[in-house]
Amino acid sequence: MSEIYSKIFGLLKDGHPVVLATITRLSGSGPRGVGASILVLEDGRSLGTIGGGLLEAKVIEESANVFRKRAPALLGLSLMGKDVYKTEMLCGGEVEVFLEPIFPEKLKQVQLYEKAETIVRQSGSGLVATLVDPDFHQEGSAPKLVIGRDGDRLGSLPSARLEALVVEEMNQFLRKRKPVLVSYREKDGRELHLFVAPLAADPVVYIFGGGHVSAQIVPLASHVDFRVVVVDDRQEFADPERFPEASEVVRMDFKDAVEKLPIDKASYMVIVTRGHAHDKTVLEQCLRSGAGYIGMIGSRRKRAIIYEKLLQEGFSQSDLDRVHSPIGIDIGAETPEEIGVSIVAELIKIRAGAEEKKHERIM
């Protein structure tokens, strides 16, 4: 969800009010999960998606009322339609969407979203906690707290106890990396519902090699919220015009490329160079890094040859076990386009982790 804040802040800077509509609760199955968001402008245009169909149409329709009333709203919808000819909402669940209007003239609102955008842009981390209970909305706004991992905060929640609980559980929220609706019971018995969205920069995919497969990976990965950096040692392949959707295109020699990049556990290394020798050169550097994911293209025979050489050079079997090779999910891919799909699918799977899904996702 973090990328939405830059879009919000950009619209506000240009003077456009916007409604941020976010799925805050899902019981059963739905087209998208908790945290999926869409931005709706006053003229009815929208950015992003919460699954399309009748659900999205209802949210856009309700956004007009939110603009008119200048106040947040909770929209509950059933997705349990039974007649395929009369409804599109057949997912089988119950969904709740929180619609929050954001106006450029409301300085406090703008500052909150500016802080969230700054945390993400500077590759920091933190939380945005929003109280969705209508009884606590004031002056057309929902109480909101934006807090960085360093403890720097902006905004407030209705009680110091509630803020303290958010701070206390911050590390747990950040580890899960998933937005969540949390219920807190106050001393007077009131139950408060707080939507907590982790802030973190999009994970970076480093693609080594600027060939045909990379040309397919880059747009797919960027469209699913990876930040993509392409690395090649040839000028004609390290060309930003060749990869318009990449965040960065770098020309550098493969022999020390990894050592010059800011690699950490959130880094995904995709090795698709033009030959075995370059693949091995990059792979051995990746194995010395702290990258969270390492994938290398090629046949099992190629992998065996490279692995044998690396073992002879002192790498362990546990080192090699870190590598996803052949890279990608096995879908019988043959063309560069299909291979690109299989690789990005694996990146998505790894990013999601081995977490058990709380809700069935309908594609």
N, C-alpha and C positions, 0 to 999 in steps of 0.2 A: 504493500500500500504506500510505501514511502515516496515513490515517484510522483504521487498525486499532488504533493505539497508544492513542488516546483510549478506545476500547471496552475494550481490555485493562485499562488503568489504572482505568477505572470499575468493572469487575468485581472487580478486586483490592481496591479501596477498600471494596467491599461484602462482602468476605470470600469471594468465589467463586474457587476454583481454576479454571484453564482450560488447555486444550491449544490452542496455536497451530499449525495445520497449514498449511504453505506449500509450494507447488510450487517446487522448487529446480532441477529439471532436466526438460527436455522434448526428446525426440528424435522428430522427425516432427511430426505434428499432434495437437492435443488440444483439449478443450472450452474451456480457458482457458490463458493463458500463464504463464511463469515469474513468480513474485511473487504470484499469486493465492492468497488465504488464506481460511481458515475458522476460527472459534473454536468449540471444542466444550466444553461444560460436563459436569460429572460425571454429570448425569442424562440425558445423551445429546442434549440440545437443542443447536442450533448457530446461529451468527450468521455471515452471509456465505455465500459459495459458491465452490467451485472447479470448478463445472461441472455439479453434480448427478449423477444417475444412479448407476451401480454404483461409479464412482470415489469419489464422495462418501460412499456407504454404507460402503465399505471403510475409508475414513479415519476415519469416526465409530466404526466397530467397533474399529479398532486403537487409537483414543484411549482406550478403556476399559482396554486393557492398559497404555498409557502412564501413566494415572492410578494403576493398581494397582502398577506397578513404580517409579513416581516417577522415571522416567528418559526422556530423549529417544529417538526411534527414527527410522530411515530406512525408508520404505515404498516399494518399487519395484513398479510395476504395468505390465503390457502392455495397450495399448489396441488390439491387433491382432486382435480377434475377427472371425470370418468369417461366422458364422451369425447373422443378424438375429433369429432366433427364440430363440436361446439366450443371447445376450449383448447388453448395451447398449454395450459398449466397442468401438466400431467406428471410432474416429477414425484409427487407423493408426499411433500413436506409442508411445513408451515414456516413462513419467513417473516421477519420483521426488519423494516428498513427505516433508518433514522435520516431525516432530511433536515439539513442545517443550512440556513441562508447566511451568506457572507457578503457584506457590503463594503465597498472601498472607503466610504466615509466613516465607518466605525473603526477608529484608530486602534483600539484595543484588540479587536478581532484580527486586523491586518498584522499587528505586531506578533500575535500568537502564531499565525501561519508563516510569517517571515522567520521566526525563530526555528520552527520545525523545518522549513526549507533550508535554513543555514546549517543546521545540524547534519542533514543528509548531504548537502553539497560539500561540506568539509570532511566528509567520510567519518563523521562521528556516529554516536548512537544515543538513544534516549527513548522517551515515551511521550505519547499524547494521550491524556486521560480525559474523557468527556462524559459528563453526567447526562444521561439521556432521559431521565425522568422529567416529564413536562412540568410538574409542580415546582421545580427548582429553576426553571428558565426565567431569566430576568432581562428586561429591555430587549426582547427578541433574540437573546443569545443563550446558549447552553454553557454552564460552568465548565471551564476547561483548564487543564494544567499541562504545560509543556515543560519537560524536564530532561536535561542532558545527563549523560552518565556521570559527568563530573559534579552533579548536584545543582548546577545552575538552573534556575527555574523561572518561568513566567506564567502568570495567570494564577487561578486559585480554584479550590473546590469548597463546598459549603462548610466543611469542618476540618479542623487541624488533624483530627484523628484519621479522617479519610485520606488526607494527603500523606500522613505518616505511613499508612498501610501501603500506599502506592510506592513510596520510596523504599520501604522495607522489602517489597516483593519485586523490585525493579529487575534485579539480576535474573530472577526466574522468568519474568516476562521476556527479557531479552534473549535468554537461552532458547526459548520456544520459538521466537521470531514470528509468532502468529498472533493476529489480533484476536481479542477475546472479550466477551461480555462477562463482567464479574459482579456478583451480588454481595453487598455488604449490609449488615444489619446494625443500625445505630442503637445507642443505649436506650433511646425512647421507643424502640421496637420498629421503627421505620426501616423498610428495605430499600436500599439505593442500588441503582444499576449503573455501573460504570463501564464504558467501552474503552478498552486500553489497546492502543495501536503502537507496536514497537517502531522506532525510527532507526533505520540503518541504510547505508548506501547500497545500491544494487551491487551484487557480487560481480567480480570482473572475470571475464573469460579471455585468456591470452591464447591467441591462435598463432601457432608457429607454421608459417607457410602461407603464401597468398595465391594459391592455385584455384582450380575449379571447385574443389570441395569447399574451400574457405569461402568462396563467393556465395555458396548456398547457406553455409552456417551463419554468416554474419547477420543477414536480415532476419532470419528465424530467431536467433538468440536475442537480438536487440528488441524484437517485438514481444518477447516474453520476459522483459525486464532484466536482462543481463547487460552489463556494460562491456563492450567488446573492444579489445585491442589486438590489432593484427601486426605480426612481426615477420619481416622477410629481408633477405640480404640483397635483393635485386631491386633496382630503382623502379622498373616497370611494374613490379608486383607490389611494391611498397608505395602505392599511389593512392592518396585519399579519394580521388575520383573513382577509383575502382571499387572502393568500399564506402559509399556515402553514408551508410547507416552505422559504421563503426565509430566509437568514441575517439579512437586514435589509431593511426597507422604509422608504424615505426620502421625505418630502415636501419638494420644493424646486423653485424655478423652473428651467425648462430653460435659460434664457439664460446661466447661469454654473454649471450643475450639475457639469460635468466638471471644472472648475477647483477645485472643492471636494472632489473625491474623490482618494484615493491611487492614482493610475493608474501602472502600470509595464508592463514587457514581458509580465508574466504576466496582464495584464488583458484580458478579452474584452468588447468593447462591442457590445451588441445594440440597434439603434435601431428601435423599433416604436411610435412615438408615434401620436397620433390625427390627424396631418395633415402635409402637406408642409412647412409653415413650421417646425413644431417639429422635424421630422426634419433640416432644413437647419441649424437652430440648434445642435442637438446634434452633427451631423456635423462642422461646421467646428471645433467645440471638440475633438472626437476627433482630427481631423487634426493639431491642434497638440500633441497628447499623445504619450506614448511607448507607447501601447497596442499589444499584440502582435496583436490582431485587432479589426477594425472591420467590422460587418455592418449593412446597412440594408434594411429591407423596402420593397417597392414594385415597380411595373412598370418595364420598361426606359424607357418614356416619362417616367415620373416621375423616374427616375434621370438621364436626359438633361437634363431641365429644371434639376434641382438642380445637376448638374455644370457646366452652362453658366454658371450664376450664380456658382458658386465660382471658376471659371476667370477670370471677369470681375473677381472680387474679389482676385485675386492668387495663388490656389492653382495649383500646377503639375499637369501630367498624372501625374507620378510620385506626387504626393500622392493623387490620386484612384485610382491603381492599387492603393493599399492597401486599398480598400474592397471588400468582398464584397457585391455588389448586382446583381440581386436576391439577398437573403440565403438561405442554405440550399442543400442538395443538391437538384438537380432530380429530384423523384420524381413530378411531376405533382400536387403538393399543392394543394388548394383550400380545405378547411375549416380552421378554427383548429387543430384537433387534428392534422391532417396537416402543416400549416405548422410547428407546434411540433416535430414529429418531424424534419422536414427541417432545421430550424435546429440542433437539438441534435446531429443526425448530423454536421453540418458542424463544430460545435464539437469533437466527439470527434475528427474527422479532423484538424483543425488541431492539437489538443493532442497527438495521436500523432505529428505531424510527417510529413515526407515520408520518414521512415526506412523502409528496406526491412525487412520482417518476416522474422525468422529462422525463424519457425514459422508454418505455416498455422493460422488460427483457424477453428474450426468453430462457426457460430452455432446 
